[in-house]
Amino acid sequence: MTGPARGGADAVVVGLGPVDPALVRPFLPEGALFVADPSAGDLAVAEGAIVRAAFDVDRPLLDRMPRLRVVARTGVGVERVDVAAAAERGIAVAVTPGSNSRAVAEGAFAMVCSLVKRLGESNAFVASGNWGSGSAPVPGDLFGKTLAVLGFGRIGRIIAGFGAAFGMRVIVHDPFVRSEEYENASLEEAVRLADAITLHLPGGGGELLPIELLRTARPGLVLVNCARADLVSAATLLAGLDEGLLAGVGLDVFEVEPARDRPLAGDQRVLLSPHTTGLSEGAMAATFRMAAEAVTATLAGGSPAHVAAV
């Protein structure tokens, strides 16, 4: 096999992690070869890579890909990509912001609704045969209740709109962004006033919601985290449930993934999903398209629309 030609024709593009060829090939340069399960030889000649979130792109891997010109990451997090090493070699690291924002917001708000309405508990009550012999779970209300949206980026803005559409009072906390539509609050105020909290902030700054802060909340708080696991620890959530501070917990992110240790599993007040709220059919198609377009732009001599900062 001869080396791939510059400009896209006969260029090799590899998938790192599970990438559906049908979703990327229509948006790659004409004549480009997409390899979903690359061999060492494929890596050696690859000019572009479409990379899933759980795949590590470190310096040793980059060393095995001497022709690489662009890493297109599906999503916005680049904590598993050695961006500095890529920059040293002039490799663009592209991201796909906004491709799954609505899907994440829908998933997070669905958890809020389910927990407030106690759907899991009601399902278990009927399934166990207790209907008629015990007290049924009493659903809560969304209308008139307060939703605290912590993080007012793309996802936070969408979920705030969902809350408002359901007649909820929406308050917003974001260290860097102020809302012009909704009430702005400090973190402490947001926790104290909220009936439901949904998290949409980046992690890495320590626990955002320690148990001491949750003890200032109204009893029966519903808490949903579809952002980063380190924003609130499993130990804090367990303590919150045990102390009656939390009436429901929804999690789509975990300290270790796939999650093997699941201390919250089996509790009817808890909803767990395998980090899939952002992986709806539409979101997957959009993120793969954006990643492929980033590769195409780079191979054509341009720059991706969205590049991660070094």
FENDAHU-V581371 format. One record per backbone hydrogen bond with DSSP energy under -0.5 kcal/mol. CO is the residue of the C=O (numbers start at 1). NH is the residue of the N-H. E is the energy in kcal/mol with one decimal. If there is no record, write none. Layout:
CO:NH:E
CO:NH:E
This chain:
5:8:-0.9
8:11:-2.2
9:5:-0.8
11:13:-0.5
11:33:-3.2
12:47:-2.6
12:48:-1.5
13:35:-2.7
14:16:-0.5
14:50:-2.7
15:17:-0.6
15:38:-0.6
16:52:-2.6
19:21:-0.7
20:23:-1.5
20:24:-0.7
21:24:-1.0
21:25:-2.7
24:27:-1.8
25:28:-1.3
29:32:-2.3
32:34:-0.6
33:13:-3.0
33:35:-0.5
34:36:-0.6
35:15:-2.4
39:43:-2.3
40:44:-1.8
41:45:-0.9
42:45:-0.7
42:46:-0.9
43:46:-0.5
45:12:-0.5
47:69:-3.0
47:70:-1.2
48:14:-2.4
49:51:-0.6
49:72:-3.5
50:16:-2.8
51:74:-2.8
52:55:-1.6
56:58:-0.7
57:82:-2.9
58:62:-2.3
59:63:-2.3
60:64:-0.9
61:64:-0.8
62:65:-1.5
65:68:-1.6
69:92:-2.1
70:49:-1.8
70:72:-0.5
71:73:-0.8
71:94:-3.0
72:51:-2.7
73:75:-0.9
75:96:-2.7
78:81:-1.8
80:57:-2.9
81:83:-1.9
82:86:-2.1
83:87:-2.5
84:88:-2.0
85:89:-0.9
86:89:-0.7
86:91:-2.8
87:90:-1.5
90:92:-0.6
92:71:-3.1
92:94:-0.6
93:308:-3.1
94:73:-3.1
96:99:-1.3
98:101:-0.6
100:104:-2.6
101:105:-2.5
102:106:-2.9
103:107:-2.4
104:108:-2.9
105:109:-2.6
106:110:-2.3
107:111:-1.7
108:112:-2.1
109:113:-2.8
110:114:-2.6
111:115:-2.7
112:116:-2.7
113:117:-2.6
114:119:-2.4
115:118:-0.6
116:140:-2.6
118:122:-2.4
119:123:-2.7
120:124:-2.2
121:125:-2.2
122:126:-2.1
123:127:-2.9
124:128:-2.1
125:130:-1.6
125:131:-0.6
126:129:-1.4
130:133:-2.4
130:134:-1.4
134:132:-0.5
134:136:-0.5
137:139:-0.6
142:145:-2.1
145:147:-0.5
145:169:-2.8
146:148:-0.6
146:195:-2.7
146:196:-1.7
147:149:-0.6
147:171:-2.6
148:150:-0.7
148:198:-2.2
149:151:-1.0
149:173:-2.3
150:200:-3.3
153:157:-2.5
154:158:-1.4
155:159:-2.5
156:160:-2.0
157:161:-1.6
158:162:-1.8
159:163:-2.4
160:164:-2.4
161:165:-2.2
162:166:-1.2
163:166:-0.5
163:168:-2.5
164:167:-1.8
167:144:-2.6
168:170:-0.6
169:147:-3.1
169:171:-0.5
170:183:-1.3
171:149:-2.7
172:185:-2.6
173:151:-2.4
183:172:-3.1
186:190:-2.7
187:191:-2.3
188:192:-2.1
189:193:-2.1
190:194:-1.5
191:218:-0.5
194:218:-0.6
195:222:-1.8
196:148:-3.1
197:224:-2.6
198:150:-2.4
199:226:-0.9
210:213:-0.7
210:214:-2.0
211:215:-1.7
213:216:-1.8
214:217:-1.7
218:221:-0.8
221:247:-2.7
221:248:-1.2
222:197:-2.8
223:250:-2.4
224:199:-2.2
224:226:-0.5
225:252:-2.2
225:253:-0.7
228:231:-1.5
229:232:-1.1
231:208:-1.2
231:209:-2.0
233:237:-2.2
234:238:-2.6
235:239:-2.3
236:240:-2.6
237:241:-2.3
238:242:-2.8
239:243:-2.4
240:245:-1.8
240:246:-1.9
241:244:-1.0
244:220:-0.9
245:221:-1.8
248:223:-2.4
249:271:-2.8
250:225:-2.9
251:273:-2.2
260:262:-0.7
262:265:-1.3
264:267:-1.4
266:268:-0.5
267:270:-2.1
269:249:-2.2
271:251:-2.7
273:275:-2.1
276:279:-1.9
280:284:-2.7
281:285:-2.0
282:286:-2.2
283:287:-2.7
284:288:-2.3
285:289:-2.0
286:290:-2.5
287:291:-2.2
288:292:-2.6
289:293:-2.5
290:294:-1.8
291:295:-1.9
292:296:-2.6
293:297:-2.5
294:298:-1.8
295:299:-2.7
296:300:-1.4
297:302:-2.6
298:301:-1.9
306:95:-1.9
